[in-house]
Amino acid sequence: MNTFNPNIVIGVLGGGQLGKMLLQKAADYNLSIHVLDPDESAPCRYMCKTFEHGDFRDYQAVMAFGNDCDIITIEIEHVNIEALYELEKLGKRVYPQPHILEMVQDKGLQKEFYQKNNLPTAPFYLVDKPEQIKPEFPFVQKLRKGGYDGKGVLVVKDADGMSKMFQAPSVIESKVAIAAEIAVITARNNSGEIKSYPVVEMQFNAEANLVELLFSPSKTSASIQHKAISIAEDLINKLNMVGLLAVEMFVTKEGQVLINEIAPRPHNSGHHTIEANHTSQFEQHLRAILNLPLGNTASVLPAAMINLLGDKDSNGKAIYSGVQEALNAGDVHIHLYGKKITKPFRKMGHVTVTAATVDEAIVKAQKIQSQLKVIS
């Protein structure tokens, strides 16, 4: 008979909102979660078994933290890889595996992996400095390292735009004609079982380059959705990854599906699964790293989700307006992340709306988006 030991110690590098939502699901399994984060006021601080105030990018801090854990996972990619390699050698289970995190930290290595493994992605080349860029407009410059939440990406439309380019090693991509931006979240456990969620479609805030609204199911064709899920599952298999993988993709006007970027962890494009799917992405991540059978990913109801972003002119203690109006709409689920200070375009929470149809969910979500604001 298989047994389940809830006393296993799981360490999470990062104590932000993703960690907070992971902890909420971990409580159902009575799991002991320990968190390391450099922010003393991190959202996870008062929810986890123990909170370690320290830098997850520091070798010694990660080593000391990981030594007390059986399994180490992440809620942010920008962690110390050398320490994770060493902890893996010491017999700790590190999911996602360090070699995957090392690749994800470098967009150039990501693109080369897709190319070597016949995974579809936009044409690209790598440069060390802007002088090496061919002025073939328009193109997209992406910093190889350090980009996060829409930062580190620049669309260069003409020669004037070249004066604003990043002075660091970059990926230069052809700017493809995009018909839709979609994402697939897939999961794989150590036994090799793979399950994927239905395709979501995303709309971005042009100024901040952050997801502003997403909905599921996607309105793209059944063949496009089948192709996207197949690509995501092929990718997680070729990575031999254990855990949850979010795969953001472009659908071109010619009907191609191209991998844009990946995140080997719970992701903004999967928050709606808490209410809209049989198994949330957070439970699925726990199941995967514990090598439990993966949960049912099917939708319960169509859904739309909006991110609650800090107002571009606000900076101070967060206050929320429009909460009562939003809740009066019915089938509305508000998630506030516990961040005390709001900043321009900072992710402060999200709202998921479920409805009988995806169009109904979108209309209601857009109305709430106009009412519910983060102010200071």
N, C-alpha and C positions, 0 to 999 in steps of 0.2 A: 504494500500500500504506500502511495506517495504521501509525504507529510509536508506541511507548510509551517515554517518557523517565523512568526512575526517578530521575534527578538533579534533578527538580523539587523545590523547597523548599516543604514544607507546614508552616505554623505553626499550633499548637494553643493556644488561650487556655484555660488550665486544665490542671493536672497531676495530677488525682485518679485514682480507679480507672477511670473511663470512658476517660481518656486512656491509662492503662496497658494496657487491653485493646485499644484502638485501635492502640497501638504494637506489640503482639504480632502483630497481623494485618499491619500495615504492613511488618514485617520480611520477610514472605513475598514482598512485591513489591519488596524492597530500596529502600524509600522513605526519604528523608531528612526526618525529623520534628524540628521545633524546638518547644520548649514554654516558655510563660511562666506562672509561678505565684508567688503571694506566700509560699508555704510552702517554706522551704529543704529540708524533708524530704518533699516531695511524692512520691507513689508513682512518678511518671514520671521522677524526677530522674536515675537511673542507667541508664535504658533508651533515652532519646532521643539524637539526634545532638548537640544542644546544649540546655542548660537555662538559661533566663534567670530569675533571681530578681527578680521585680517584680510590681506590682499590675495585673491585667488590667482593673481599673476606672479606672485612671489614664490620661488622654489621652496624655501624653508617653510613658509606658511602652509603650502599645499601638502608638503611631506608630513608635517606634524599633524595636520588635520586628517589626512588620509590613513595614517598609521592606526587610527582608532576605528576605522570603518571596514566593513566587509565588502561593500559595493560602493563605488564612487560614480556619480553621474553629474550632469551639468544642467544649468538653465541659461548659460551664456557661453559662447564659444571662446571668448578671449581669456583663456586660463593658461597656467603654466604647463606646457606640454612635457618638458623634461622631467618634472616631478611625477607626472602621470605615467610616463614610461617606466620610471624607477619603481613606482608603486605596483605597476603591473608585474614587474620582475619579482617583486616581493610576494606575489600571490594574490594581490587584491584584484577584484573584478572591476574593471573600468569600462563603463558603457556610456556613450559611444567610445570605441577604442581610440587610444591616443593617435594612431596613424591617421585615422579619419579626421580627428580634430586638427591635426597638423595641416592636412590638406585643406580643410574648410577655412582655416585662418588665412590662407593665401589663395586669392581668386585666380591667380595664374595657374597654380597647381590644380585647382578645380577644373579649369578649362582644358588643361592638358589631359586630365583623367578622362573627361568626356570624349575628347578626340581619340585617345588611344583605345577606348572601349566601345567605339562606334555608337556613342550616345549623342543624339542631335542637340546642337547648340549653335548660336550665331557665329559666323566667321570672325576670327580674332587673330591678333598677334600681340606679343609682349614687348614692352620697352622699359628701359631703365631711366630714361629722361625724355622730356617732351621733344627735344631736338630730333629724336628718332621717329617721331610720328609722321606718317604720310598724310598730307593735307587732302584727304579724300572725304569731302563733306557730304552729308552729316555723319558723325561717328560718336561713339560713347567711350569716355575714359572712365575706368574704374580703378581705384587704388587697389593694389594687390593685397595690402594689409591695412587693418585698422578701420575700414569702413563699417558702419553699423547704423541701422534704422534710417536708411535713406541718405546717410552721409557718405562721402567718398565716391559719389557718382556724378559725372558731369556730361551733359549732352552738348557737343560742340557742333553748331550749325554752320558756321562760316569762319573766315580768317580772323575776324574780330574776337571770336570766342576763344581763340588759342592763347590769348593773353591771360586768361583766367585759369588755365590748366594747372593740375596738381604737379608739383615738382618732386615726384617720387615714382618708383617702379609701378607700372600700371598695366592693365589689360586694355587693349584698344579693340573695340567691337564695331562691326558694321551695324549701323542703326537699321533694324528691320522694320518693315511696315506692319504694325501690330493691329490685329483685329480684336483681340481680347487678351487679358492677363488672367491666368488661372493658377491654381495650386492643387497639389495632391499630397495628402499626408498618408504615409505608409509606415508600417511597423514590422519588425522582424525580431523573433526571439532566438535564443541560442540553439534551439532545436531546428531552426531554419523555417519555421512557420511564418508566413507573410500575410498581412491583411491590410487593405487600403480603404480609405474613406472616399465617399463620392467627391467628385471634382467641385471645387468652389471657384467662383468668379470674383475678381477684385476690381475695385475702383480706387484710384490713388489721389491724394492731395497733391496737386501739381507743385505747390510752393515747398512743401516739406518732403515730398517723395515718400510719403507713408501711406499705408492702406487707410482709406477713409471709410469705405463700406465694402462688405463682401456678402455674397449670397450663395446659398446652396439649396437645390441643385443648380449647377451652371446652366446657362441657356445655350451653350455651344452644342453642336450636334452629337448624337450618340457615338458616331465613329471617332470624333475628336476626343470625347471623354474616354472611350476605350483605349485610344492611343496614349493618352496622357497617363492613365493608370498603368498601362503596360510599361511605359518608360520609367515611371517611378519605381515599380517593382523590379525591373531589370537593374536599375541603378543600385537599390539597396542590396540586391543579391550580389552584384559585382563588387560592391564595397565590403561584402561579408559583415555588414554592420548589425549590431544588436542595439535595439532601442527604437526611437521614433524619428522619422526623417520627413521634413517638410520640403517639398520640391516645387519651387516657383517656376512657372513656364510662360512663354509667349505663344499665342496662336497667331500665325501670320495671316495676311490677307489671301495668301495662296493655299492656306489650309495646313501648313506645317506646324508641328508642335516642337518647340525648342526649349531646352532647359536654360533658365536664366541663372538662378542661384539656389543653394540648398542650405538648410539648417538642421543639424542632427539632434533635435530636441523638440519639445512642445513649442508651438509657434502661433503667432498672431492669427494666421489663417485657419487655425483649428479651434479657436475659442468657442465658437457656436456649438461645438460637439457636446458641450456640457449639458445643454438642454435639448439639442436637436437630433442627437444620435443615441443609439442604445448604449454605447460605451464611449465615454469622453476620451479625448486625446491624452489626458493626464493619467487616467486609469490604464490606458493602453501602454503608455510608457512604462509604468510600474510593472505591468504584466510582462512586458518584453524583457526588462532587465532582471526580473526575478525568474525568467524562463517558465512562466505560467502560460496556459493556453490563451491566445489572443481573443479579445472580445468581439462581439458583433458590431460591425461598423455601419450598418444600414441606418438611414435616416428614419427618425420617428415622424418628423414634420419638416416641411420647408422652413428655411430660416434666413434672416438677414442680420448682419452684425455691423455696428458702427464703433469705431474707436473714439473714446473721449480724449481729445487732445487739448493741452493747455492753449489758451488763447495766445495769438502771436504777440500781443502787447502786454501779457500778464507775467508777473514774476513775484511770487510771495505765497503766503499761506492760502491753500486751496479752499475755495467755497464753491458749491454747486447750485446752479439755478435751474429750475424746470424739472426737478425730480418728481414733484407731485403730478404735474401734467403728463409726464412720461408714464408713470405707473397707472394713471387713470385710463390709459389706452388699452390695457389688458394684454396678456401674453407677452409681457415685457420683463426682461430679466437684467437688472443692473448689477454690475460688478465694479466696485471701486477698489483700487489697488492699495490704498493705505499710504500713498505718498503725501506727506504733509505740505510740501512746497510744489507749486506749479511753476512751470517754465514754458517758454514758447514751444509749442508742438510736442511737449512731453506727453507720453502715454500715461494718462491718469486713471483710466478705466475703460470698460467697454459695455455695450448694451446689446443683447441678443433679443430679437423679436421672432416668435414663431407664428405661423399662420397656415390656413388651409392651402394657399398657393404661394409660390415664391414671389409673384408680382405683388400680392397683398402684403407680404412681409417687407418687401422693398419700400413700398409706399409708406407704410407705417414707420419704418426705420428712418426714412428721410425726413418725415415730419418730426420725429423725436430729435433727430440731429439738429433741426432748426430751433428746438426748444431747450434742450439740455446742454448747458454750457459750464465750462470750468473757468471760474473767475478768481481774482485775488483782491 
